[in-house]
Amino acid sequence: MQDGEMCSHELEKLKTKATLMNMFSLGVVAIGLNNVRLGWMRHENTKKANREAERAAWERKIRREEMEGGRRDARDERYR
């Protein structure tokens, strides 16, 4: 065997190592994507809860004004 050549066993070992590194990299990417997905879901749930809380507060305000004899104006329709 000349200097700089590899036997088939060494070549197979390097290919296996490269394949394992590629699989490891894909695993890291998959974990990162899953974390992004979970973060987005948390964001969406928080946004939904805030909208519901705003709507409930607005409805309480409307009921309170109606009980006091106040009236709603056209701007109130945006919360429906």
HTML snippet that shows the backbone in 3Dmol.js (N, CA, C, O; Angstrom):
<script src="https://3Dmol.org/build/3Dmol-min.js"></script>
<div id="view" style="width:600px;height:400px;position:relative"></div>
<script>
const pdb = `
ATOM      1  N   MET A   1       0.849  -1.164   0.000  1.00  0.00           N
ATOM      2  CA  MET A   1       0.000   0.000   0.000  1.00  0.00           C
ATOM      3  C   MET A   1       0.903   1.238   0.000  1.00  0.00           C
ATOM      4  O   MET A   1       1.875   1.311   0.752  1.00  0.00           O
ATOM      5  N   GLN A   2       0.565   2.209  -0.856  1.00  0.00           N
ATOM      6  CA  GLN A   2       1.372   3.418  -0.939  1.00  0.00           C
ATOM      7  C   GLN A   2       0.936   4.401   0.128  1.00  0.00           C
ATOM      8  O   GLN A   2      -0.144   4.293   0.709  1.00  0.00           O
ATOM      9  N   ASP A   3       1.808   5.360   0.365  1.00  0.00           N
ATOM     10  CA  ASP A   3       1.525   6.395   1.353  1.00  0.00           C
ATOM     11  C   ASP A   3       0.343   7.249   0.866  1.00  0.00           C
ATOM     12  O   ASP A   3       0.334   7.653  -0.297  1.00  0.00           O
ATOM     13  N   GLY A   4      -0.631   7.528   1.700  1.00  0.00           N
ATOM     14  CA  GLY A   4      -1.794   8.322   1.333  1.00  0.00           C
ATOM     15  C   GLY A   4      -2.990   7.510   0.904  1.00  0.00           C
ATOM     16  O   GLY A   4      -4.057   8.087   0.694  1.00  0.00           O
ATOM     17  N   GLU A   5      -2.878   6.225   0.765  1.00  0.00           N
ATOM     18  CA  GLU A   5      -4.003   5.379   0.392  1.00  0.00           C
ATOM     19  C   GLU A   5      -4.641   4.791   1.637  1.00  0.00           C
ATOM     20  O   GLU A   5      -4.005   4.676   2.685  1.00  0.00           O
ATOM     21  N   MET A   6      -5.901   4.421   1.508  1.00  0.00           N
ATOM     22  CA  MET A   6      -6.617   3.810   2.632  1.00  0.00           C
ATOM     23  C   MET A   6      -7.071   2.424   2.233  1.00  0.00           C
ATOM     24  O   MET A   6      -7.390   2.157   1.075  1.00  0.00           O
ATOM     25  N   CYS A   7      -7.091   1.558   3.214  1.00  0.00           N
ATOM     26  CA  CYS A   7      -7.650   0.241   2.949  1.00  0.00           C
ATOM     27  C   CYS A   7      -9.176   0.332   3.059  1.00  0.00           C
ATOM     28  O   CYS A   7      -9.705   1.318   3.572  1.00  0.00           O
ATOM     29  N   SER A   8      -9.861  -0.665   2.590  1.00  0.00           N
ATOM     30  CA  SER A   8     -11.328  -0.625   2.569  1.00  0.00           C
ATOM     31  C   SER A   8     -11.911  -0.532   3.981  1.00  0.00           C
ATOM     32  O   SER A   8     -12.963   0.076   4.178  1.00  0.00           O
ATOM     33  N   HIS A   9     -11.239  -1.126   4.952  1.00  0.00           N
ATOM     34  CA  HIS A   9     -11.718  -1.072   6.338  1.00  0.00           C
ATOM     35  C   HIS A   9     -11.681   0.362   6.862  1.00  0.00           C
ATOM     36  O   HIS A   9     -12.642   0.815   7.485  1.00  0.00           O
ATOM     37  N   GLU A  10     -10.587   1.080   6.618  1.00  0.00           N
ATOM     38  CA  GLU A  10     -10.474   2.468   7.070  1.00  0.00           C
ATOM     39  C   GLU A  10     -11.494   3.357   6.358  1.00  0.00           C
ATOM     40  O   GLU A  10     -12.097   4.236   6.973  1.00  0.00           O
ATOM     41  N   LEU A  11     -11.681   3.123   5.061  1.00  0.00           N
ATOM     42  CA  LEU A  11     -12.644   3.890   4.297  1.00  0.00           C
ATOM     43  C   LEU A  11     -14.064   3.681   4.832  1.00  0.00           C
ATOM     44  O   LEU A  11     -14.827   4.637   4.971  1.00  0.00           O
ATOM     45  N   GLU A  12     -14.406   2.449   5.125  1.00  0.00           N
ATOM     46  CA  GLU A  12     -15.728   2.129   5.683  1.00  0.00           C
ATOM     47  C   GLU A  12     -15.912   2.784   7.050  1.00  0.00           C
ATOM     48  O   GLU A  12     -16.999   3.266   7.369  1.00  0.00           O
ATOM     49  N   LYS A  13     -14.865   2.801   7.845  1.00  0.00           N
ATOM     50  CA  LYS A  13     -14.910   3.419   9.173  1.00  0.00           C
ATOM     51  C   LYS A  13     -15.170   4.921   9.048  1.00  0.00           C
ATOM     52  O   LYS A  13     -15.961   5.469   9.815  1.00  0.00           O
ATOM     53  N   LEU A  14     -14.519   5.597   8.097  1.00  0.00           N
ATOM     54  CA  LEU A  14     -14.730   7.029   7.894  1.00  0.00           C
ATOM     55  C   LEU A  14     -16.141   7.323   7.375  1.00  0.00           C
ATOM     56  O   LEU A  14     -16.759   8.305   7.784  1.00  0.00           O
ATOM     57  N   LYS A  15     -16.644   6.485   6.487  1.00  0.00           N
ATOM     58  CA  LYS A  15     -18.007   6.671   5.982  1.00  0.00           C
ATOM     59  C   LYS A  15     -19.026   6.530   7.101  1.00  0.00           C
ATOM     60  O   LYS A  15     -19.984   7.299   7.184  1.00  0.00           O
ATOM     61  N   THR A  16     -18.810   5.544   7.955  1.00  0.00           N
ATOM     62  CA  THR A  16     -19.715   5.334   9.088  1.00  0.00           C
ATOM     63  C   THR A  16     -19.688   6.535  10.024  1.00  0.00           C
ATOM     64  O   THR A  16     -20.730   6.989  10.497  1.00  0.00           O
ATOM     65  N   LYS A  17     -18.490   7.042  10.286  1.00  0.00           N
ATOM     66  CA  LYS A  17     -18.359   8.201  11.166  1.00  0.00           C
ATOM     67  C   LYS A  17     -19.067   9.417  10.555  1.00  0.00           C
ATOM     68  O   LYS A  17     -19.746  10.156  11.268  1.00  0.00           O
ATOM     69  N   ALA A  18     -18.914   9.629   9.243  1.00  0.00           N
ATOM     70  CA  ALA A  18     -19.567  10.754   8.567  1.00  0.00           C
ATOM     71  C   ALA A  18     -21.084  10.601   8.623  1.00  0.00           C
ATOM     72  O   ALA A  18     -21.798  11.582   8.834  1.00  0.00           O
ATOM     73  N   THR A  19     -21.578   9.390   8.438  1.00  0.00           N
ATOM     74  CA  THR A  19     -23.020   9.146   8.500  1.00  0.00           C
ATOM     75  C   THR A  19     -23.555   9.437   9.895  1.00  0.00           C
ATOM     76  O   THR A  19     -24.619  10.037  10.043  1.00  0.00           O
ATOM     77  N   LEU A  20     -22.818   9.013  10.916  1.00  0.00           N
ATOM     78  CA  LEU A  20     -23.248   9.278  12.298  1.00  0.00           C
ATOM     79  C   LEU A  20     -23.264  10.774  12.595  1.00  0.00           C
ATOM     80  O   LEU A  20     -24.170  11.262  13.270  1.00  0.00           O
ATOM     81  N   MET A  21     -22.272  11.504  12.098  1.00  0.00           N
ATOM     82  CA  MET A  21     -22.233  12.950  12.316  1.00  0.00           C
ATOM     83  C   MET A  21     -23.414  13.630  11.611  1.00  0.00           C
ATOM     84  O   MET A  21     -24.004  14.563  12.155  1.00  0.00           O
ATOM     85  N   ASN A  22     -23.757  13.170  10.412  1.00  0.00           N
ATOM     86  CA  ASN A  22     -24.921  13.717   9.704  1.00  0.00           C
ATOM     87  C   ASN A  22     -26.206  13.444  10.477  1.00  0.00           C
ATOM     88  O   ASN A  22     -27.065  14.319  10.584  1.00  0.00           O
ATOM     89  N   MET A  23     -26.341  12.248  11.012  1.00  0.00           N
ATOM     90  CA  MET A  23     -27.535  11.905  11.791  1.00  0.00           C
ATOM     91  C   MET A  23     -27.603  12.749  13.059  1.00  0.00           C
ATOM     92  O   MET A  23     -28.682  13.192  13.454  1.00  0.00           O
ATOM     93  N   PHE A  24     -26.460  12.974  13.697  1.00  0.00           N
ATOM     94  CA  PHE A  24     -26.404  13.806  14.889  1.00  0.00           C
ATOM     95  C   PHE A  24     -26.846  15.229  14.545  1.00  0.00           C
ATOM     96  O   PHE A  24     -27.628  15.832  15.280  1.00  0.00           O
ATOM     97  N   SER A  25     -26.350  15.761  13.439  1.00  0.00           N
ATOM     98  CA  SER A  25     -26.716  17.115  13.018  1.00  0.00           C
ATOM     99  C   SER A  25     -28.217  17.224  12.760  1.00  0.00           C
ATOM    100  O   SER A  25     -28.847  18.206  13.154  1.00  0.00           O
ATOM    101  N   LEU A  26     -28.786  16.224  12.104  1.00  0.00           N
ATOM    102  CA  LEU A  26     -30.225  16.232  11.859  1.00  0.00           C
ATOM    103  C   LEU A  26     -31.012  16.172  13.164  1.00  0.00           C
ATOM    104  O   LEU A  26     -32.064  16.798  13.290  1.00  0.00           O
ATOM    105  N   GLY A  27     -30.504  15.426  14.125  1.00  0.00           N
ATOM    106  CA  GLY A  27     -31.164  15.358  15.433  1.00  0.00           C
ATOM    107  C   GLY A  27     -31.163  16.703  16.128  1.00  0.00           C
ATOM    108  O   GLY A  27     -32.161  17.095  16.733  1.00  0.00           O
ATOM    109  N   VAL A  28     -30.041  17.419  16.046  1.00  0.00           N
ATOM    110  CA  VAL A  28     -29.952  18.746  16.657  1.00  0.00           C
ATOM    111  C   VAL A  28     -30.935  19.699  15.983  1.00  0.00           C
ATOM    112  O   VAL A  28     -31.609  20.476  16.659  1.00  0.00           O
ATOM    113  N   VAL A  29     -31.020  19.642  14.668  1.00  0.00           N
ATOM    114  CA  VAL A  29     -31.968  20.484  13.929  1.00  0.00           C
ATOM    115  C   VAL A  29     -33.402  20.141  14.325  1.00  0.00           C
ATOM    116  O   VAL A  29     -34.226  21.036  14.513  1.00  0.00           O
ATOM    117  N   ALA A  30     -33.699  18.863  14.451  1.00  0.00           N
ATOM    118  CA  ALA A  30     -35.060  18.443  14.826  1.00  0.00           C
ATOM    119  C   ALA A  30     -35.431  18.965  16.210  1.00  0.00           C
ATOM    120  O   ALA A  30     -36.558  19.412  16.424  1.00  0.00           O
ATOM    121  N   ILE A  31     -34.504  18.909  17.134  1.00  0.00           N
ATOM    122  CA  ILE A  31     -34.771  19.430  18.487  1.00  0.00           C
ATOM    123  C   ILE A  31     -35.008  20.931  18.433  1.00  0.00           C
ATOM    124  O   ILE A  31     -35.917  21.446  19.084  1.00  0.00           O
ATOM    125  N   GLY A  32     -34.184  21.636  17.651  1.00  0.00           N
ATOM    126  CA  GLY A  32     -34.362  23.079  17.515  1.00  0.00           C
ATOM    127  C   GLY A  32     -35.709  23.436  16.920  1.00  0.00           C
ATOM    128  O   GLY A  32     -36.376  24.354  17.399  1.00  0.00           O
ATOM    129  N   LEU A  33     -36.119  22.719  15.876  1.00  0.00           N
ATOM    130  CA  LEU A  33     -37.425  22.984  15.257  1.00  0.00           C
ATOM    131  C   LEU A  33     -38.562  22.695  16.224  1.00  0.00           C
ATOM    132  O   LEU A  33     -39.550  23.429  16.257  1.00  0.00           O
ATOM    133  N   ASN A  34     -38.435  21.644  17.003  1.00  0.00           N
ATOM    134  CA  ASN A  34     -39.469  21.323  17.982  1.00  0.00           C
ATOM    135  C   ASN A  34     -39.573  22.435  19.027  1.00  0.00           C
ATOM    136  O   ASN A  34     -40.675  22.801  19.436  1.00  0.00           O
ATOM    137  N   ASN A  35     -38.431  22.973  19.459  1.00  0.00           N
ATOM    138  CA  ASN A  35     -38.462  24.071  20.437  1.00  0.00           C
ATOM    139  C   ASN A  35     -39.125  25.307  19.847  1.00  0.00           C
ATOM    140  O   ASN A  35     -39.868  26.004  20.538  1.00  0.00           O
ATOM    141  N   VAL A  36     -38.863  25.581  18.580  1.00  0.00           N
ATOM    142  CA  VAL A  36     -39.513  26.723  17.923  1.00  0.00           C
ATOM    143  C   VAL A  36     -41.023  26.498  17.870  1.00  0.00           C
ATOM    144  O   VAL A  36     -41.798  27.411  18.155  1.00  0.00           O
ATOM    145  N   ARG A  37     -41.439  25.292  17.509  1.00  0.00           N
ATOM    146  CA  ARG A  37     -42.866  24.979  17.433  1.00  0.00           C
ATOM    147  C   ARG A  37     -43.538  25.147  18.794  1.00  0.00           C
ATOM    148  O   ARG A  37     -44.617  25.729  18.897  1.00  0.00           O
ATOM    149  N   LEU A  38     -42.888  24.630  19.837  1.00  0.00           N
ATOM    150  CA  LEU A  38     -43.474  24.752  21.177  1.00  0.00           C
ATOM    151  C   LEU A  38     -43.545  26.212  21.623  1.00  0.00           C
ATOM    152  O   LEU A  38     -44.521  26.626  22.248  1.00  0.00           O
ATOM    153  N   GLY A  39     -42.514  26.987  21.302  1.00  0.00           N
ATOM    154  CA  GLY A  39     -42.527  28.406  21.639  1.00  0.00           C
ATOM    155  C   GLY A  39     -43.643  29.141  20.916  1.00  0.00           C
ATOM    156  O   GLY A  39     -44.304  30.000  21.500  1.00  0.00           O
ATOM    157  N   TRP A  40     -43.857  28.807  19.646  1.00  0.00           N
ATOM    158  CA  TRP A  40     -44.925  29.436  18.881  1.00  0.00           C
ATOM    159  C   TRP A  40     -46.289  29.071  19.467  1.00  0.00           C
ATOM    160  O   TRP A  40     -47.180  29.917  19.555  1.00  0.00           O
ATOM    161  N   MET A  41     -46.445  27.814  19.864  1.00  0.00           N
ATOM    162  CA  MET A  41     -47.720  27.396  20.463  1.00  0.00           C
ATOM    163  C   MET A  41     -47.977  28.157  21.763  1.00  0.00           C
ATOM    164  O   MET A  41     -49.102  28.586  22.019  1.00  0.00           O
ATOM    165  N   ARG A  42     -46.939  28.328  22.583  1.00  0.00           N
ATOM    166  CA  ARG A  42     -47.099  29.099  23.825  1.00  0.00           C
ATOM    167  C   ARG A  42     -47.494  30.536  23.511  1.00  0.00           C
ATOM    168  O   ARG A  42     -48.360  31.109  24.172  1.00  0.00           O
ATOM    169  N   HIS A  43     -46.853  31.112  22.502  1.00  0.00           N
ATOM    170  CA  HIS A  43     -47.173  32.483  22.102  1.00  0.00           C
ATOM    171  C   HIS A  43     -48.630  32.594  21.666  1.00  0.00           C
ATOM    172  O   HIS A  43     -49.336  33.513  22.082  1.00  0.00           O
ATOM    173  N   GLU A  44     -49.077  31.671  20.839  1.00  0.00           N
ATOM    174  CA  GLU A  44     -50.463  31.697  20.356  1.00  0.00           C
ATOM    175  C   GLU A  44     -51.450  31.536  21.504  1.00  0.00           C
ATOM    176  O   GLU A  44     -52.473  32.220  21.543  1.00  0.00           O
ATOM    177  N   ASN A  45     -51.153  30.637  22.440  1.00  0.00           N
ATOM    178  CA  ASN A  45     -52.050  30.428  23.586  1.00  0.00           C
ATOM    179  C   ASN A  45     -52.116  31.669  24.467  1.00  0.00           C
ATOM    180  O   ASN A  45     -53.185  32.022  24.966  1.00  0.00           O
ATOM    181  N   THR A  46     -50.982  32.329  24.659  1.00  0.00           N
ATOM    182  CA  THR A  46     -50.951  33.551  25.461  1.00  0.00           C
ATOM    183  C   THR A  46     -51.743  34.650  24.779  1.00  0.00           C
ATOM    184  O   THR A  46     -52.492  35.381  25.426  1.00  0.00           O
ATOM    185  N   LYS A  47     -51.574  34.764  23.462  1.00  0.00           N
ATOM    186  CA  LYS A  47     -52.301  35.777  22.704  1.00  0.00           C
ATOM    187  C   LYS A  47     -53.803  35.535  22.798  1.00  0.00           C
ATOM    188  O   LYS A  47     -54.578  36.476  22.969  1.00  0.00           O
ATOM    189  N   LYS A  48     -54.210  34.278  22.687  1.00  0.00           N
ATOM    190  CA  LYS A  48     -55.632  33.937  22.765  1.00  0.00           C
ATOM    191  C   LYS A  48     -56.187  34.266  24.157  1.00  0.00           C
ATOM    192  O   LYS A  48     -57.279  34.822  24.278  1.00  0.00           O
ATOM    193  N   ALA A  49     -55.437  33.922  25.195  1.00  0.00           N
ATOM    194  CA  ALA A  49     -55.886  34.199  26.562  1.00  0.00           C
ATOM    195  C   ALA A  49     -56.008  35.702  26.791  1.00  0.00           C
ATOM    196  O   ALA A  49     -56.943  36.155  27.451  1.00  0.00           O
ATOM    197  N   ASN A  50     -55.073  36.474  26.252  1.00  0.00           N
ATOM    198  CA  ASN A  50     -55.147  37.929  26.405  1.00  0.00           C
ATOM    199  C   ASN A  50     -56.363  38.503  25.689  1.00  0.00           C
ATOM    200  O   ASN A  50     -57.037  39.388  26.216  1.00  0.00           O
ATOM    201  N   ARG A  51     -56.646  37.998  24.485  1.00  0.00           N
ATOM    202  CA  ARG A  51     -57.829  38.470  23.754  1.00  0.00           C
ATOM    203  C   ARG A  51     -59.097  38.153  24.537  1.00  0.00           C
ATOM    204  O   ARG A  51     -59.991  38.992  24.649  1.00  0.00           O
ATOM    205  N   GLU A  52     -59.173  36.941  25.078  1.00  0.00           N
ATOM    206  CA  GLU A  52     -60.359  36.548  25.846  1.00  0.00           C
ATOM    207  C   GLU A  52     -60.511  37.407  27.097  1.00  0.00           C
ATOM    208  O   GLU A  52     -61.623  37.792  27.458  1.00  0.00           O
ATOM    209  N   ALA A  53     -59.389  37.708  27.760  1.00  0.00           N
ATOM    210  CA  ALA A  53     -59.445  38.543  28.961  1.00  0.00           C
ATOM    211  C   ALA A  53     -59.882  39.963  28.603  1.00  0.00           C
ATOM    212  O   ALA A  53     -60.674  40.571  29.323  1.00  0.00           O
ATOM    213  N   GLU A  54     -59.365  40.493  27.487  1.00  0.00           N
ATOM    214  CA  GLU A  54     -59.786  41.828  27.053  1.00  0.00           C
ATOM    215  C   GLU A  54     -61.278  41.860  26.737  1.00  0.00           C
ATOM    216  O   GLU A  54     -61.990  42.792  27.112  1.00  0.00           O
ATOM    217  N   ARG A  55     -61.727  40.835  26.047  1.00  0.00           N
ATOM    218  CA  ARG A  55     -63.149  40.789  25.680  1.00  0.00           C
ATOM    219  C   ARG A  55     -64.031  40.696  26.931  1.00  0.00           C
ATOM    220  O   ARG A  55     -65.059  41.366  27.024  1.00  0.00           O
ATOM    221  N   ALA A  56     -63.620  39.862  27.887  1.00  0.00           N
ATOM    222  CA  ALA A  56     -64.397  39.726  29.121  1.00  0.00           C
ATOM    223  C   ALA A  56     -64.426  41.057  29.883  1.00  0.00           C
ATOM    224  O   ALA A  56     -65.462  41.447  30.420  1.00  0.00           O
ATOM    225  N   ALA A  57     -63.288  41.745  29.925  1.00  0.00           N
ATOM    226  CA  ALA A  57     -63.239  43.041  30.618  1.00  0.00           C
ATOM    227  C   ALA A  57     -64.132  44.049  29.901  1.00  0.00           C
ATOM    228  O   ALA A  57     -64.837  44.828  30.542  1.00  0.00           O
ATOM    229  N   TRP A  58     -64.100  44.031  28.579  1.00  0.00           N
ATOM    230  CA  TRP A  58     -64.947  44.951  27.810  1.00  0.00           C
ATOM    231  C   TRP A  58     -66.428  44.658  28.041  1.00  0.00           C
ATOM    232  O   TRP A  58     -67.233  45.575  28.210  1.00  0.00           O
ATOM    233  N   GLU A  59     -66.779  43.371  28.048  1.00  0.00           N
ATOM    234  CA  GLU A  59     -68.179  43.013  28.283  1.00  0.00           C
ATOM    235  C   GLU A  59     -68.626  43.422  29.682  1.00  0.00           C
ATOM    236  O   GLU A  59     -69.760  43.863  29.864  1.00  0.00           O
ATOM    237  N   ARG A  60     -67.746  43.280  30.672  1.00  0.00           N
ATOM    238  CA  ARG A  60     -68.086  43.730  32.029  1.00  0.00           C
ATOM    239  C   ARG A  60     -68.308  45.241  32.049  1.00  0.00           C
ATOM    240  O   ARG A  60     -69.218  45.743  32.710  1.00  0.00           O
ATOM    241  N   LYS A  61     -67.459  45.953  31.312  1.00  0.00           N
ATOM    242  CA  LYS A  61     -67.601  47.405  31.256  1.00  0.00           C
ATOM    243  C   LYS A  61     -68.930  47.782  30.612  1.00  0.00           C
ATOM    244  O   LYS A  61     -69.625  48.678  31.092  1.00  0.00           O
ATOM    245  N   ILE A  62     -69.281  47.104  29.531  1.00  0.00           N
ATOM    246  CA  ILE A  62     -70.549  47.395  28.840  1.00  0.00           C
ATOM    247  C   ILE A  62     -71.733  47.132  29.771  1.00  0.00           C
ATOM    248  O   ILE A  62     -72.648  47.950  29.868  1.00  0.00           O
ATOM    249  N   ARG A  63     -71.707  45.987  30.452  1.00  0.00           N
ATOM    250  CA  ARG A  63     -72.808  45.666  31.384  1.00  0.00           C
ATOM    251  C   ARG A  63     -72.894  46.707  32.495  1.00  0.00           C
ATOM    252  O   ARG A  63     -73.983  47.128  32.884  1.00  0.00           O
ATOM    253  N   ARG A  64     -71.740  47.113  32.996  1.00  0.00           N
ATOM    254  CA  ARG A  64     -71.723  48.099  34.071  1.00  0.00           C
ATOM    255  C   ARG A  64     -72.305  49.431  33.577  1.00  0.00           C
ATOM    256  O   ARG A  64     -73.074  50.075  34.290  1.00  0.00           O
ATOM    257  N   GLU A  65     -71.937  49.841  32.351  1.00  0.00           N
ATOM    258  CA  GLU A  65     -72.472  51.083  31.807  1.00  0.00           C
ATOM    259  C   GLU A  65     -73.975  50.978  31.559  1.00  0.00           C
ATOM    260  O   GLU A  65     -74.716  51.938  31.770  1.00  0.00           O
ATOM    261  N   GLU A  66     -74.418  49.802  31.110  1.00  0.00           N
ATOM    262  CA  GLU A  66     -75.858  49.622  30.884  1.00  0.00           C
ATOM    263  C   GLU A  66     -76.616  49.677  32.205  1.00  0.00           C
ATOM    264  O   GLU A  66     -77.721  50.215  32.278  1.00  0.00           O
ATOM    265  N   MET A  67     -76.018  49.124  33.232  1.00  0.00           N
ATOM    266  CA  MET A  67     -76.670  49.161  34.554  1.00  0.00           C
ATOM    267  C   MET A  67     -76.731  50.605  35.063  1.00  0.00           C
ATOM    268  O   MET A  67     -77.674  50.977  35.761  1.00  0.00           O
ATOM    269  N   GLU A  68     -75.731  51.417  34.715  1.00  0.00           N
ATOM    270  CA  GLU A  68     -75.690  52.811  35.163  1.00  0.00           C
ATOM    271  C   GLU A  68     -76.469  53.726  34.228  1.00  0.00           C
ATOM    272  O   GLU A  68     -76.584  54.925  34.482  1.00  0.00           O
ATOM    273  N   GLY A  69     -77.002  53.167  33.150  1.00  0.00           N
ATOM    274  CA  GLY A  69     -77.771  53.972  32.212  1.00  0.00           C
ATOM    275  C   GLY A  69     -76.933  54.551  31.085  1.00  0.00           C
ATOM    276  O   GLY A  69     -77.427  55.367  30.306  1.00  0.00           O
ATOM    277  N   GLY A  70     -75.686  54.148  30.986  1.00  0.00           N
ATOM    278  CA  GLY A  70     -74.836  54.638  29.895  1.00  0.00           C
ATOM    279  C   GLY A  70     -75.214  53.964  28.600  1.00  0.00           C
ATOM    280  O   GLY A  70     -75.950  52.977  28.602  1.00  0.00           O
ATOM    281  N   ARG A  71     -74.718  54.487  27.488  1.00  0.00           N
ATOM    282  CA  ARG A  71     -75.017  53.840  26.216  1.00  0.00           C
ATOM    283  C   ARG A  71     -73.714  53.563  25.487  1.00  0.00           C
ATOM    284  O   ARG A  71     -72.697  54.222  25.704  1.00  0.00           O
ATOM    285  N   ARG A  72     -73.781  52.561  24.612  1.00  0.00           N
ATOM    286  CA  ARG A  72     -72.607  52.181  23.833  1.00  0.00           C
ATOM    287  C   ARG A  72     -72.559  53.011  22.565  1.00  0.00           C
ATOM    288  O   ARG A  72     -73.597  53.339  21.990  1.00  0.00           O
ATOM    289  N   ASP A  73     -71.361  53.348  22.130  1.00  0.00           N
ATOM    290  CA  ASP A  73     -71.254  54.066  20.856  1.00  0.00           C
ATOM    291  C   ASP A  73     -70.693  53.122  19.794  1.00  0.00           C
ATOM    292  O   ASP A  73     -70.415  51.959  20.086  1.00  0.00           O
ATOM    293  N   ALA A  74     -70.529  53.602  18.590  1.00  0.00           N
ATOM    294  CA  ALA A  74     -70.140  52.766  17.447  1.00  0.00           C
ATOM    295  C   ALA A  74     -68.759  52.151  17.632  1.00  0.00           C
ATOM    296  O   ALA A  74     -68.487  51.090  17.071  1.00  0.00           O
ATOM    297  N   ARG A  75     -67.897  52.777  18.390  1.00  0.00           N
ATOM    298  CA  ARG A  75     -66.556  52.225  18.579  1.00  0.00           C
ATOM    299  C   ARG A  75     -66.582  50.890  19.318  1.00  0.00           C
ATOM    300  O   ARG A  75     -65.663  50.084  19.172  1.00  0.00           O
ATOM    301  N   ASP A  76     -67.591  50.657  20.083  1.00  0.00           N
ATOM    302  CA  ASP A  76     -67.691  49.425  20.849  1.00  0.00           C
ATOM    303  C   ASP A  76     -67.827  48.208  19.950  1.00  0.00           C
ATOM    304  O   ASP A  76     -67.510  47.098  20.376  1.00  0.00           O
ATOM    305  N   GLU A  77     -68.284  48.382  18.734  1.00  0.00           N
ATOM    306  CA  GLU A  77     -68.533  47.255  17.840  1.00  0.00           C
ATOM    307  C   GLU A  77     -67.237  46.519  17.468  1.00  0.00           C
ATOM    308  O   GLU A  77     -67.295  45.353  17.076  1.00  0.00           O
ATOM    309  N   ARG A  78     -66.101  47.155  17.578  1.00  0.00           N
ATOM    310  CA  ARG A  78     -64.838  46.493  17.213  1.00  0.00           C
ATOM    311  C   ARG A  78     -64.500  45.329  18.148  1.00  0.00           C
ATOM    312  O   ARG A  78     -63.678  44.480  17.804  1.00  0.00           O
ATOM    313  N   TYR A  79     -65.114  45.285  19.300  1.00  0.00           N
ATOM    314  CA  TYR A  79     -64.840  44.210  20.262  1.00  0.00           C
ATOM    315  C   TYR A  79     -65.800  43.047  20.143  1.00  0.00           C
ATOM    316  O   TYR A  79     -65.742  42.124  20.955  1.00  0.00           O
ATOM    317  N   ARG A  80     -66.666  43.062  19.174  1.00  0.00           N
ATOM    318  CA  ARG A  80     -67.611  41.963  18.981  1.00  0.00           C
ATOM    319  C   ARG A  80     -66.986  40.863  18.195  1.00  0.00           C
ATOM    320  O   ARG A  80     -67.632  39.849  17.932  1.00  0.00           O
TER     321      ARG A  80
END
`;
const viewer = $3Dmol.createViewer("view");
viewer.addModel(pdb, "pdb");
viewer.setStyle({}, {cartoon: {color: "spectrum"}});
viewer.zoomTo();
viewer.render();
</script>
